[in-house]
């Protein structure tokens, strides 16, 4: 049976680009995979046919030969000259090469890929250090004014003995014999080529025969550091500060990671915070609430403000102090401070105070419109229930 045209197999035109060829093959590989077509007896042969087509068309030299001579470029009928572009490739195509290329494209990021290949597949032995997190608690006053704070961070630093190379006496690492410098090893299982991190070099592509005795070949040592951190005014719980290069040292000379400081602002005994707005609950006496007066309240900057209480104020009434709240983290106007009145009921009354309150109780009904309205509604409610 004559072979089908490779372009027809993949469902593309003859002038298709490399990206179009790869995209078409990926689609076909998913459609025709035998595991997904158990009821189709031709799926396996069609799958192999797609692999062979892609293996030829993905290679520029083989593609050029195929475009010029067709299948005859690889079947030996053209003699020595025609065989050269496809030399070393059987008629069934190199499935391992074809499928692993797409497998790496689809799943490389999840298998430790993404770093690319350099120098014919050689992986870089240097690895970036991990990012570190530090939780820092500050007071509301510190969040208001900002501050410089020293913190001690556990982590790692580049080994001074080997200067981060991981090798004793400046010896150079050697190519890993297991993966030949790829950092990954492949094993074929039926139609699949499974790729995993090399167990010998841990994905580095190189091994150190004589590891440094100080860092045991890691190129870094555990060490605590003391850092000075600038906490800007206006931070709040959840604010994140990034210190570039202050994370864990890189492996074998790789760049250091970053340090992320997460801020937590402690609760305050006088103020509650909502963004830039501060709230302060201030108790006032019944007489001050009824007759009006003044009350002195604290502000977050350590100052004091006198607030006038209007006559007849009720519990929960709020008054605003402009620009007495928290500063904006990235500039802009400061927030406000809201004073909330809490009218206190007196306790431990003297005989004279009780006498005055009883006398006041007899004449206060007409001055309590809310109470009169409420009890009128209550009577109406009871009458409706009994009726």
C-alpha positions as CSV (number, residue, x, y, z in Angstrom):
1,X,0.0,0.0,0.0
2,X,1.4,3.4,-1.0
3,X,2.3,5.8,1.7
4,X,0.1,8.8,2.2
5,X,1.5,12.3,1.8
6,X,3.0,13.5,5.1
7,X,1.3,16.9,4.8
8,X,-2.1,15.1,4.2
9,X,-1.5,12.9,7.3
10,X,-1.1,16.0,9.5
11,X,-3.8,17.9,7.7
12,X,-1.7,20.9,6.7
13,X,-0.6,22.6,3.5
14,X,2.8,22.0,1.9
15,X,4.1,25.5,2.8
16,X,3.2,25.2,6.5
17,X,5.6,26.7,9.0
18,X,7.4,24.8,11.8
19,X,4.9,26.1,14.4
20,X,2.0,25.0,12.2
21,X,3.5,21.6,11.8
22,X,4.0,21.1,15.5
23,X,0.5,22.4,16.3
24,X,-1.0,20.0,13.8
25,X,1.0,17.1,15.2
26,X,0.0,17.8,18.7
27,X,-3.7,17.8,17.7
28,X,-3.3,14.5,15.8
29,X,-1.4,12.9,18.6
30,X,-4.2,13.6,21.0
31,X,-6.9,12.5,18.6
32,X,-5.2,9.2,17.5
33,X,-3.5,8.0,20.7
34,X,-4.4,4.3,21.1
35,X,-5.4,4.7,24.8
36,X,-8.1,7.1,23.7
37,X,-9.3,5.0,20.7
38,X,-9.6,1.5,22.1
39,X,-12.6,0.9,19.8
40,X,-10.7,1.8,16.7
41,X,-8.4,-1.0,15.4
42,X,-6.6,1.4,13.0
43,X,-5.7,4.0,15.7
44,X,-2.3,2.5,16.4
45,X,-1.2,2.5,12.7
46,X,-2.6,6.0,12.2
47,X,-0.8,7.2,15.3
48,X,2.5,5.7,14.0
49,X,1.9,7.3,10.6
50,X,1.5,10.7,12.3
51,X,4.7,10.2,14.3
52,X,6.6,9.4,11.1
53,X,5.2,12.4,9.3
54,X,6.1,14.8,12.1
55,X,9.6,13.3,12.6
56,X,10.3,14.1,8.9
57,X,8.7,17.5,8.6
58,X,10.0,18.9,11.9
59,X,13.6,18.6,10.7
60,X,14.5,21.3,8.1
61,X,16.9,19.1,6.1
62,X,14.6,16.1,6.0
63,X,11.7,18.4,5.2
64,X,13.6,20.0,2.3
65,X,14.4,16.5,0.9
66,X,10.8,15.3,1.3
67,X,9.5,18.5,-0.4
68,X,11.8,17.8,-3.4
69,X,11.7,14.0,-3.7
70,X,8.8,12.8,-1.6
71,X,9.0,9.4,0.1
72,X,11.7,8.4,-2.3
73,X,14.2,10.6,-0.4
74,X,14.3,8.0,2.4
75,X,13.6,4.6,0.8
76,X,17.1,4.2,-0.8
77,X,15.8,4.3,-4.3
78,X,17.7,7.5,-5.1
79,X,21.1,6.0,-4.2
80,X,23.7,7.5,-1.9
81,X,23.0,11.1,-2.8
82,X,19.3,10.9,-2.0
83,X,19.7,9.0,1.3
84,X,21.9,11.7,2.9
85,X,19.2,14.0,4.3
86,X,17.5,11.1,6.0
87,X,20.5,8.9,6.8
88,X,20.1,7.1,10.1
89,X,16.3,7.2,10.2
90,X,14.2,4.2,9.4
91,X,11.0,4.1,7.4
92,X,8.9,4.1,10.6
93,X,10.4,7.4,11.9
94,X,12.1,8.0,15.2
95,X,9.0,8.0,17.4
96,X,10.9,8.7,20.6
97,X,12.4,11.8,19.1
98,X,9.1,13.0,17.7
99,X,6.9,12.4,20.6
100,X,9.3,13.5,23.3
101,X,9.8,16.8,21.5
102,X,6.1,17.5,21.9
103,X,5.9,15.9,25.3
104,X,8.6,18.4,26.5
105,X,6.7,21.3,24.9
106,X,3.5,20.3,26.7
107,X,4.7,19.3,30.1
108,X,8.3,20.6,30.3
109,X,7.4,23.3,32.9
110,X,5.9,20.6,35.2
111,X,8.9,18.3,34.8
112,X,11.6,20.8,35.7
113,X,12.0,22.1,32.1
114,X,11.7,25.6,30.9
115,X,15.4,26.3,31.3
116,X,16.1,25.5,27.7
117,X,19.2,23.7,26.3
118,X,22.6,25.3,25.9
119,X,25.7,23.9,24.3
120,X,24.1,20.9,22.7
121,X,21.8,20.0,25.7
122,X,24.1,21.1,28.5
123,X,22.2,22.3,31.5
124,X,23.5,25.1,33.6
125,X,24.7,23.9,37.0
126,X,23.8,27.2,38.7
127,X,20.4,27.3,40.4
128,X,18.7,30.3,41.8
129,X,18.1,30.4,45.5
130,X,14.7,30.1,47.0
131,X,12.6,33.1,48.1
132,X,12.2,33.5,51.8
133,X,9.3,34.9,53.8
134,X,9.6,36.8,57.1
135,X,6.5,37.8,59.2
136,X,7.0,41.1,61.0
137,X,4.6,42.5,63.6
138,X,4.5,46.3,64.3
139,X,2.5,48.5,66.5
140,X,-0.2,50.9,65.1
141,X,2.1,53.8,66.2
142,X,5.0,52.4,64.2
143,X,2.7,51.9,61.2
144,X,1.6,55.5,61.5
145,X,5.1,57.0,61.6
146,X,7.2,54.4,59.7
147,X,10.6,53.1,61.1
148,X,13.9,51.4,60.5
149,X,13.8,47.9,62.0
150,X,16.6,45.3,62.3
151,X,15.6,41.7,61.7
152,X,17.5,38.4,62.0
153,X,16.8,36.1,59.0
154,X,17.8,32.4,59.0
155,X,19.0,31.4,55.6
156,X,22.1,30.6,53.6
157,X,25.0,32.4,52.1
158,X,27.6,31.5,49.4
159,X,30.3,29.3,50.7
160,X,33.5,31.3,51.1
161,X,35.7,28.1,51.0
162,X,34.8,27.2,47.5
163,X,33.4,30.5,46.3
164,X,30.1,28.9,45.6
165,X,31.4,26.2,43.1
166,X,30.8,23.3,45.5
167,X,34.2,21.8,44.6
168,X,37.2,21.4,46.8
169,X,40.3,23.4,46.0
170,X,38.7,25.1,43.0
171,X,38.2,21.8,41.0
172,X,35.8,22.1,38.1
173,X,32.5,20.1,38.1
174,X,32.3,17.3,35.5
175,X,29.5,16.3,33.1
176,X,27.2,13.9,34.8
177,X,27.8,10.4,33.4
178,X,24.2,9.3,33.8
179,X,22.4,12.0,31.8
180,X,25.4,13.3,29.8
181,X,24.8,16.8,31.0
182,X,21.1,17.0,30.2
183,X,19.9,17.0,33.8
184,X,17.1,14.6,32.8
185,X,16.9,11.0,31.9
186,X,14.3,9.3,29.6
187,X,12.7,5.9,29.7
188,X,10.5,4.6,26.9
189,X,7.4,2.6,27.9
190,X,5.4,1.4,25.0
191,X,4.3,4.5,23.0
192,X,5.4,6.9,25.8
193,X,8.7,8.5,26.5
194,X,8.8,9.4,30.2
195,X,11.3,12.1,31.2
196,X,12.4,12.7,34.9
197,X,15.1,14.5,36.8
198,X,18.4,12.8,36.8
199,X,18.9,11.0,40.1
200,X,22.7,11.3,40.0
201,X,23.1,15.1,39.6
202,X,19.7,16.2,40.8
203,X,19.0,17.9,37.5
204,X,22.2,20.0,37.5
205,X,23.8,18.2,34.5
206,X,27.2,18.2,36.4
207,X,28.6,16.4,39.3
208,X,31.4,17.3,41.7
209,X,33.9,14.5,42.3
210,X,35.7,16.2,45.2
211,X,33.0,18.2,47.0
212,X,33.9,21.1,49.3
213,X,34.3,19.9,52.9
214,X,32.7,23.0,54.3
215,X,29.4,23.0,52.3
216,X,29.4,19.3,51.2
217,X,29.3,20.4,47.5
218,X,26.2,22.6,47.8
219,X,28.1,25.9,47.3
220,X,26.3,27.5,50.2
221,X,26.2,27.3,54.0
222,X,23.5,27.9,56.5
223,X,23.9,31.3,58.3
224,X,21.8,33.9,60.1
225,X,21.9,37.5,58.9
226,X,20.8,40.7,60.4
227,X,19.2,43.2,58.0
228,X,17.9,46.7,58.4
229,X,14.5,47.1,56.9
230,X,12.7,50.4,56.1
231,X,9.0,50.2,57.1
232,X,7.2,53.0,55.3
233,X,4.4,55.0,57.0
234,X,1.0,53.8,56.3
235,X,1.6,50.0,56.2
236,X,-1.2,47.7,57.2
237,X,-1.7,44.0,57.8
238,X,-1.0,42.2,54.6
239,X,1.5,44.8,53.2
240,X,4.4,43.0,51.5
241,X,7.9,44.4,51.2
242,X,10.4,42.8,48.8
243,X,14.1,42.8,49.4
244,X,15.8,41.7,46.1
245,X,18.7,39.3,46.5
246,X,18.3,38.8,50.2
247,X,16.7,35.4,50.1
248,X,18.5,32.0,50.1
249,X,21.9,31.9,48.3
250,X,21.9,30.2,44.9
251,X,23.1,26.6,44.5
252,X,26.7,26.4,43.1
253,X,27.1,30.0,42.3
254,X,23.5,30.7,41.2
255,X,21.8,34.0,42.0
256,X,20.2,34.5,45.4
257,X,16.4,34.5,45.9
258,X,14.4,37.4,47.3
259,X,13.2,38.1,50.8
260,X,9.5,39.0,51.3
261,X,8.5,40.7,54.5
262,X,4.8,40.4,55.4
263,X,3.5,43.1,57.8
264,X,1.1,42.4,60.6
265,X,-0.2,45.5,62.6
266,X,-1.1,44.7,66.2
267,X,-4.5,45.6,67.6
268,X,-4.6,48.9,69.6
269,X,-6.2,49.5,72.9
270,X,-7.7,52.8,71.9
271,X,-8.1,52.9,68.1
272,X,-9.6,50.6,65.5
273,X,-8.5,50.9,61.9
274,X,-10.2,50.6,58.6
275,X,-7.7,51.5,55.8
276,X,-6.8,55.1,56.4
277,X,-9.7,55.7,58.8
278,X,-9.3,55.4,62.6
279,X,-12.1,54.9,65.0
280,X,-12.1,55.9,68.7
281,X,-15.0,55.1,71.1
282,X,-15.3,57.8,73.8
283,X,-17.5,57.5,76.9
284,X,-19.5,60.6,78.0
285,X,-21.8,61.1,80.9
286,X,-25.6,61.4,80.7
287,X,-25.4,65.1,81.7
288,X,-22.8,65.9,79.1
289,X,-24.8,64.1,76.4
290,X,-28.0,65.9,77.4
291,X,-26.6,69.4,78.1
292,X,-23.7,69.4,75.7
293,X,-20.1,70.0,76.5
294,X,-16.5,69.1,75.5
295,X,-14.4,66.0,75.7
296,X,-10.6,65.6,75.2
297,X,-9.6,62.8,72.9
298,X,-6.2,61.3,72.0
299,X,-4.8,61.2,68.4
300,X,-2.5,58.6,66.9
301,X,0.4,61.0,66.7
302,X,0.4,61.4,70.5
303,X,-1.5,64.7,70.5
304,X,-4.9,65.7,71.9
305,X,-8.0,67.2,70.4
306,X,-11.0,68.8,72.1
307,X,-14.3,67.8,70.6
308,X,-17.6,69.6,71.2
309,X,-20.5,67.4,72.2
310,X,-23.8,68.8,70.9
311,X,-26.7,68.9,73.4
312,X,-29.0,65.9,73.1
313,X,-26.3,63.5,71.7
314,X,-27.2,59.8,71.7
315,X,-24.9,56.8,72.0
316,X,-23.3,55.9,68.6
317,X,-23.2,59.5,67.4
318,X,-20.0,60.1,65.3
319,X,-18.0,63.2,64.8
320,X,-15.1,63.5,62.3
321,X,-11.6,64.9,62.9
322,X,-10.2,65.7,59.5
323,X,-6.7,64.3,58.6
324,X,-6.2,62.7,62.0
325,X,-6.2,59.2,60.7
326,X,-3.5,57.1,59.1
327,X,-1.2,58.3,56.3
328,X,-1.5,56.9,52.8
329,X,1.1,54.2,52.0
330,X,2.0,55.6,48.6
331,X,1.3,59.2,49.1
332,X,-1.8,61.3,49.1
333,X,-4.0,62.8,51.8
334,X,-4.2,61.3,55.3
335,X,-7.3,59.6,56.5
336,X,-9.8,60.9,59.1
337,X,-10.5,59.9,62.7
338,X,-14.1,59.2,63.7
339,X,-15.1,59.8,67.3
340,X,-18.1,57.6,68.5
341,X,-19.9,58.7,71.6
342,X,-20.9,56.1,74.2
343,X,-23.3,57.6,76.7
344,X,-22.7,56.0,80.1
345,X,-25.4,55.1,82.7
346,X,-24.1,56.1,86.2
347,X,-23.6,53.4,88.8
348,X,-23.2,53.5,92.6
349,X,-25.4,56.5,93.0
350,X,-25.7,58.4,96.3
351,X,-29.0,59.1,98.0
352,X,-29.1,62.6,96.7
353,X,-28.4,61.5,93.1
354,X,-31.2,59.0,93.2
355,X,-33.6,61.6,94.6
356,X,-32.7,64.0,91.7
357,X,-33.1,61.2,89.1
358,X,-36.5,60.2,90.5
359,X,-37.6,63.8,90.3
360,X,-36.2,64.1,86.8
361,X,-38.0,60.9,85.8
362,X,-41.4,62.4,86.6
363,X,-41.0,65.2,84.2
364,X,-38.8,63.7,81.4
365,X,-41.4,61.8,79.4
366,X,-42.2,64.8,77.2
367,X,-38.5,65.2,76.4
368,X,-38.1,61.7,75.2
369,X,-39.8,61.6,71.8
370,X,-38.2,58.3,70.7
371,X,-39.4,56.5,73.9
372,X,-42.9,57.9,73.6
373,X,-43.1,56.7,70.0
374,X,-41.7,53.2,70.8
375,X,-44.2,52.5,73.6
376,X,-47.1,53.8,71.4
377,X,-46.1,51.2,68.8
378,X,-45.9,48.5,71.5
379,X,-49.5,49.3,72.8
380,X,-50.7,49.1,69.2
381,X,-49.0,45.8,68.7
382,X,-50.5,44.3,71.9
383,X,-54.0,45.6,71.0
384,X,-53.7,43.9,67.6
385,X,-52.7,40.6,69.2
386,X,-55.6,40.6,71.6
387,X,-58.1,41.7,69.0
